[in-house]
Amino acid sequence: IKDPAWLADQARTTAERGGLDVRIWDEQELAAGGFGGIVAVGMGSERPPRPIELTYSPPHAGPNTPHVVPVRTGITYDSGGLSLKPRESMVAMKTDMSGGAVVIGVLSALRSLGCAVRVTGLVPAAENLPSGSAQRPSDVIRQYDGTTVEVLNTDAEGRLVRADAIGYAVATKDPDMIVDVATLTGAATVALGRRHAALYSTSDSLADALVAAGAAAGEKLWRMPLVSDYRQALESDVA
């Protein structure tokens, strides 16, 4: 039941109840719009991607009203694609859209809370499944912002769809702040266990605000290093 189209329908219902604007892309619009990461991740499923955009504007919003963009992957099921997960790792993967549900939930509360900033929530929803049409390790894809990416592991799909969403936000939404809510990878739990979420940020003030908000809400965050030494791990000979 819970495929990308179903998740998009829940977003529409949320928008109607919360006084939000909503936009849903279909597969033809994605391909024409240059969303290469979302298209690649969704190619293996018979149930195509349905990225979601929810927009909240406070009363009397003007050009100087701050604009926050939360982004989260809505992978409604993650098998790993051709880089197939082990069975035991696959069982819980119907919850891989939980961050997308967080973004939809956040947007649903803004009007009743009287939020004073503009918020655009982006949830690139897709299924990651293996088939004869699925993306393959060694494929090179082109993201929304023109960056080319060599795919080495099709189970690293979340970063591909988020890269499209973030590129779209930067190019079209003029955001003051982007907050990426991600389930990340099991390796994060090796470092921090399941009691703390890993936090990466290029802004000290934003990181401090998120840690404080998490403490107030009972969602513990731990800031991780994000240094230039890591950049070389992203290099590719063909992308």
PyMOL commands that set and color helices and strands:
alter all, ss='L'
color gray80, all
select helices_A, chain A and resi 4-18+27-33+36-42+87-90+93-95+98-113+158-172+186-192+204-217+228-234
alter helices_A, ss='H'
color red, helices_A
select strands_A, chain A and resi 21-24+52-56+67-71+74-78+118-123+125-128+140-142+148-150+177-180+197-199+221-223
alter strands_A, ss='S'
color yellow, strands_A
deselect
rebuild
show_as cartoon
